[in-house]
Amino acid sequence: MRIGIVGTGAMAGALGGRWARAGHDVLVGGRHTGRATGLAARIGGRAGSPRDAVEHGGDAVLLAVPYVVAVDVVSGLSDALAGRTLIDCTNPVGPGFLLETGGGPSAAERIAAAAPGARVVKAFNICHESVWRLTPTVFDGRPLAVPLCGDDASALETVRRLVRDLGCEPLAGGGLERAALLEATAAFLIGLWVGEGADAQAIAPPLEYSGVV
């Protein structure tokens, strides 16, 4: 696949590096040429501007910038994003592990509104970047599951393929209107992991004890 990555931070490097090693054609786009060039060299991709990344990403574009600038970045690229699969891995988590979106639309919905022609999929926002660098991404013999929220069937299928290329299992999380739940889950888990040093997996019983099977 042709994948464009907007951003040059840790998530861009972790996911972009894994996809490049899986054989995908990755182009990293950043506002700072040196950072984009350096990251591209480290992961085995190419470098350019954010617009170059979007135009390169004929199969998918990963938005890997801080949430605080995400809507502005996407708004400035909205024309180029039309018709493209846009993967939103941002986390709108602020001080106190509270959502910066408050009770309003999710980060993913705001990003979709800023680029109305894009096919937005929320994914990869639950785990720290270090998790995405693991090969394989398996814990106690079980591949990591990655929930996805989106409205476009073709975009969801593309992201499912990219999830499986990481050795993970995609989970259907519903439409983009459910992205707020996924973002709230990330905020809650981060609060437990970072704030309390807790094993957050312990809060959920095995599936056979969930009461729904």
C-alpha positions in Angstrom: 0.0 0.0 0.0 0.9 3.7 -0.4 0.8 5.2 3.1 1.3 8.8 4.0 2.1 9.8 7.5 1.4 13.3 8.7 3.6 13.9 11.7 7.2 13.1 12.8 6.7 12.0 16.4 6.8 8.7 18.3 3.5 7.3 16.9 4.6 8.2 13.3 7.8 6.3 13.8 6.4 3.3 15.5 3.5 2.6 13.1 5.3 3.9 10.0 8.3 1.7 10.8 6.3 -1.4 11.2 4.4 -0.8 8.0 7.5 0.0 6.0 9.1 -3.3 7.2 5.9 -5.1 6.1 6.6 -3.8 2.6 4.4 -0.8 2.3 5.5 2.4 0.6 5.6 5.0 3.3 6.2 8.7 3.0 6.6 10.8 6.2 5.4 14.4 6.0 6.4 17.1 8.5 6.6 20.8 8.8 10.3 20.5 9.7 12.2 19.0 6.8 15.1 17.7 9.0 12.8 15.8 11.3 10.9 14.2 8.4 14.1 13.3 6.6 15.6 11.8 9.8 12.5 9.8 10.6 12.1 8.5 7.1 15.7 7.4 7.1 15.3 5.5 10.4 12.1 3.6 9.3 13.0 3.0 5.7 10.6 5.4 4.0 10.7 8.7 2.2 10.2 12.3 3.4 8.3 15.3 2.4 5.8 17.9 3.6 2.4 17.1 5.2 0.8 17.8 1.8 3.3 15.4 0.1 2.3 12.7 2.6 -1.4 13.2 1.9 -0.9 13.1 -1.8 1.3 10.0 -1.5 -1.2 8.2 0.7 -3.4 6.8 -2.0 -4.4 3.9 0.2 -4.2 5.5 3.7 -3.0 8.5 5.5 -2.1 8.3 9.2 -2.7 11.5 11.2 0.0 11.3 13.9 0.1 14.8 15.4 -0.9 16.1 18.8 -4.6 16.6 19.2 -4.2 20.3 20.0 -3.1 20.9 16.4 -4.9 18.1 14.6 -8.0 19.9 13.5 -6.0 22.9 12.1 -3.6 20.5 10.3 -6.4 18.6 8.7 -8.3 21.7 7.8 -5.3 23.0 5.8 -5.1 19.7 3.9 -8.8 19.1 3.5 -8.7 19.5 -0.3 -6.0 16.8 -0.7 -7.7 14.5 1.8 -10.9 14.3 -0.2 -11.7 10.6 -0.9 -8.7 9.3 1.1 -8.7 7.0 4.1 -7.6 9.1 7.1 -6.5 7.2 10.2 -6.9 9.2 13.4 -4.8 7.9 16.3 -4.9 11.1 18.3 -5.8 11.2 22.0 -7.6 14.3 23.3 -6.4 13.7 26.9 -5.6 16.7 29.0 -4.6 17.4 32.7 -6.2 15.0 35.1 -6.7 12.4 32.4 -9.8 14.2 31.2 -11.0 14.6 27.7 -10.1 17.9 26.1 -13.2 17.5 23.9 -15.5 17.7 27.0 -19.0 16.7 26.3 -18.9 17.8 22.7 -18.0 15.9 19.5 -15.1 13.4 19.6 -11.7 14.3 18.2 -12.4 12.0 15.3 -15.7 13.7 14.5 -14.0 17.1 14.7 -11.3 15.9 12.4 -13.9 14.5 10.0 -15.7 17.8 10.0 -12.5 19.6 9.2 -12.0 17.4 6.1 -15.5 16.4 5.0 -14.3 14.5 2.0 -12.0 12.2 4.0 -13.0 8.7 5.1 -12.0 8.9 8.8 -11.3 5.8 10.9 -10.4 6.0 14.6 -7.7 3.5 15.5 -4.4 2.9 17.4 -5.2 5.3 20.2 -5.4 3.0 23.1 -1.7 1.9 23.4 1.5 3.7 24.1 3.9 4.0 21.1 6.2 1.5 22.6 3.6 -1.2 22.2 3.5 -0.7 18.4 7.2 -1.3 18.2 6.9 -4.8 19.6 7.3 -7.7 17.2 5.1 -9.7 17.6 2.5 -7.6 19.3 1.3 -10.6 21.4 0.7 -10.8 25.1 0.4 -14.2 26.9 -0.1 -15.8 23.6 -2.9 -13.5 22.5 -2.5 -11.0 19.7 -3.3 -7.4 20.7 -6.8 -6.4 19.6 -7.3 -3.0 18.0 -10.8 -1.4 18.0 -11.8 0.6 14.9 -14.6 3.2 14.6 -15.6 4.4 11.1 -18.5 4.8 8.7 -16.9 3.8 5.3 -16.7 0.1 4.6 -13.8 0.4 2.2 -11.7 2.5 4.6 -12.4 0.1 7.5 -11.2 -2.8 5.4 -8.0 -0.9 4.5 -7.3 -0.3 8.2 -8.1 -3.8 9.1 -5.4 -5.0 6.7 -2.9 -2.6 8.3 -3.9 -3.8 11.8 -3.2 -7.4 10.7 0.1 -6.4 9.2 1.2 -5.5 12.8 0.2 -9.0 13.9 -2.9 -7.6 15.7 -6.6 -8.4 15.4 -9.0 -5.6 14.4 -12.3 -5.2 16.3 -15.4 -3.6 15.0 -16.1 -0.7 17.2 -19.1 0.7 15.3 -19.5 3.9 13.4 -17.6 7.2 13.9 -20.2 8.3 16.3 -18.8 5.8 18.7 -15.3 7.2 18.5 -16.1 9.3 21.6 -16.4 6.1 23.6 -13.1 4.9 22.3 -11.4 8.1 23.2 -13.0 8.1 26.6 -11.7 4.5 27.1 -8.2 5.6 26.3 -8.4 8.5 28.8 -9.7 6.2 31.5 -7.1 3.5 30.9 -4.3 6.1 30.7 -5.4 7.4 34.0 -5.3 4.0 35.6 -1.9 3.1 34.0 -0.1 6.4 34.6 -2.0 7.9 37.5 -2.4 4.7 39.6 0.2 2.3 38.2 -2.7 -0.2 37.9 -3.1 -3.3 35.8 -6.1 -2.0 33.8 -6.7 -5.5 32.2 -7.8 -6.7 35.7 -11.0 -4.6 35.4 -12.6 -6.9 32.8 -13.4 -10.6 33.3 -12.9 -13.2 30.6 -15.5 -13.2 27.8 -17.3 -16.3 29.2 -18.1 -14.2 32.4 -19.2 -11.1 30.6 -22.9 -12.0 30.8 -23.5 -11.7 27.0 -22.4 -15.2 25.9 
